[in-house]
Amino acid sequence: MASKVLLPFVLVFLIISSSEAGEFKDEFKGPELREKFWVVKKVGNASYKIEGGKLILSSPRETDGIILYYREEVSEEGFSFEVMCDSSGIVNSGYVTTLKVMPPPERSEVYNPLRLAQFRLKPHSWRVRDENIRTVLDGKITPGMHTYKIELLKDTIKFYFDGKEVAEIPRIAEKRFFAVSPDPYAEDYRGELVIEYIKVSAPWITPVEADGKLATLWGRIKSR
C-alpha cells in the first residue's frame, strides 16, 4: 500500500527533475495558441497562424496591426523574455518590446509613449532602445532565425542577441508587459514575423505534470 501511495509522488518528482525549473518554452506544437500564456490584439486584416511548429504574425496592409503579449504583468527582478524569430518579412519595423500597458495596435503618436525598453527589428538589423525609446545600440543580422532576449533585473535591464549580452540600461519603470510584433501600429507599418519559440524564465515558474502531458503552471514564491 505504501509503495502505491508513494508512486505518484515519485513520478511527479522525476518529471519535474527532468524539466528546466524556472522556465517555460512555447515551441508552438499545437494548432492553437495557449490562451493561459498569450494575448493577441489585432486590427484590420492582421492575423496569426501556427504552421509547421512556427507562429506566424502577419500584417498585410498599413491599416492592419498585430501584437502578441505575454499575459502576465511583470515587476519582479529575475524575469526574462526570449524570442527566436525571423524578421526578414518585416517591411518597416517590428519589436520585441516591453510596454507600460497592454494596448491594441494604435496610431503611432498614441502607441510610442506606451513603450519602454525594447529590441526594434528590421529585415537586416536590430536596435536596442532604452526606457525612453532612445537608441542605445545598432546591430546587423543575416537572413534566418535569431534570438532576442530581454532580462529584467533590480535596477537594470539586459539585452542579449543570439545568446550574447549586447547592452545593459538603467531600469526606470517598475511594472511592464512583454510583447512581440511585426507591426504594432494601426496606420503605419506592415509585414510578417515568423517565430520559432518564445521562452520565459523566472524563479516563480514551476513545471508540473497535468493530463498526462508536461504542462506549466505559474506560482509565486514569496517570502513573508
N, C-alpha and C positions, 0 to 999 in steps of 0.2 A: 504493500500500500504506500509506504513512504517513497519508494522509487517512482511510483506513478505520479505522486504529488510533485516530486522534485523535477520530473522530466520536462514539463512546460517551462519552468524557470531556467533550466539548463539550456534549452533550445533558444529562448529569448536572449540569454547571455551570449551564446555563440553567435547569434545573428548580429547583435549589437557590437560584439567584439570584432567581427569581420567587416563592419561598416566604418566609414570615416566619421568619427564622432565630431559634432560641431559643424557639420557641412551637409548641404543639400544641393544636388546637381541634377537639374532637369535636362535630359537629353531628348525630350520630345518624341518618345517612342510610341505613345498612344495617339489616337486620332483627334483628341480634343485637348485643349489647354486645361491644366489643373486650376480650377477656379479658387481653390483654397489658398493658392500662392500668387496668382496673377490677375490683374485687372487690365482689360483692353478698353481704351477710349478712342473713338474714331469719328470722323465726319466725312460727308460726301461718299465717294465710291471707294474709299480706302478699305482694305480687307486684310485678313491673315489666314494662313492655312499651314497645316503640318503635312509635309510631303517628304518621304524618304528619310525620316528621322531628323528633319530640319524644320524650324519655324520660319516662315517667310512673311514679313510685314511689307505690304505693298500700298503705295500711294500714287496712283497713275496720273493724277492731274494736280495742278496748283491749288485747286479748290478743295482737295482732299487733305486728310491728315490722320495719322495713327500713332498712338503711344502705348507701349506695354509697360505697366507698372508692377513692381513688387508690392504686394498688397499691404504690408505692414509699415507703419511709420517707425523710423529708427532714430534713436537718440544715444543709446549706449555705445561706448567705445568697443572695439574688437569686431565690429561688423564689416564684412567685405562683400562686394558685388562684382562678379567676373562674368564677362560675356565673350564667347568665341563667335565671331561673325565675319562675313564677307561684305564689305561696304562698296564693292565695285558697281553695284546697281544704284547707288545714291546719285542723284543728279545735282543736288545742291549741297545740303549739309544734314547729316544725321547726328544722333547723340547717344552716348552712354552717360547719363547725367543724374544729378540729384536736384530735387525741387523742394520748395517750401510747402507746397500743397500738391494735390493730385488733379489738375485741371484737364479737360479735354483739349484737343488741338484748337488754338485760338489765333487771332491776328497777332503778328509778331510784336507789336508795341505793347500788347497785353501780356503775352507769354514771357518775354525776355526778363522782366523784373522778378518773375517767379523762380527762375533758375538759379542754382547755386553751383558748386564745383562740378566740373564735367570734362569728359572727352568729347570734342567735336570730331565727327567722322566725315571724310570725303573719299572719293574713289581711290586716290593715290596718296592720301596724307591724313594725319590726325593732329589735333591741337589740344593741349591742356589749358583749361581756364580756371581761375580761382573763384572764390565765393562771390566776388563782384563781377564775374564774367570778363575779367581782364586776362589777356593772353599771357601764359607762363612759358610755354614751350611748344615748338612745332616739330613734327616728325614725318618721315616718308614711309610708305608701305609698298610692298609688291602685291600683285593680284593674289587673291585667295583668302583663306581664313586666318584671322589674327585674334589674339586675346587682349581685352581691355579690362583692367581691374581697378576699382576704387576702394580704398580701405579707410575706414573711419576710426581715428584714434582720439585720445582725450583732447588734445589741443591742436592736432594737425590732421591733414588728410594726405594719404599717399596714393600715387598713381603708378600702375605697372602696365607696360606694353610687352606682350609676348613673354611674360614671366620676369621681366627685368624692371626694377624700380626706375622711373624716369623723372619723377617730380614729387616734391612734398611742399604743401602750402599750409598756412595758418587756417585753422578751423574757426569759423565765426558763428554759423547757425547751430543751435542746439539740436533741433529736430529736422528731419527731412524724409522724403520719399526717393526711392531709386527707380530709374526708368531707362528704357532703350527705345529709340525711334529712328526711322529713316526720314520722317517728315513730321515735326511737332506743330506745324502751323496750319491754319485753315485757308490761307490765300497766298502763300509764298512759294513753298517748296514742293518737290515730288521725288519719287524714287522708290527703291526696293532694298531691303536689308535681309540677308539670309543668315539665320542664327543656328549654329551647331549645338550650343548648350549655353545655359546660364547657371552659374554656381553661386550660392550664397553661403557665407560662413559666419558663425558667431558662437560664443561659448554656450548660449542657451538653446541651440538646435540639437535635438535628440532623435536619432533614427530608431524606429521601433518596428515590430512585425505587426501587420494588420491584414486580415482577409487572405492569408496565405502568401502574400507578396510583400516585399520590403517597401515600406512607405515611410513618410516622415511626418511627425507631429512636432508642433512648436511648444516649448515650455520655457518659462522664465525662471532662471535660477538666481535668486537674490538672497543676500544675507540680511537678516533683520535683527 
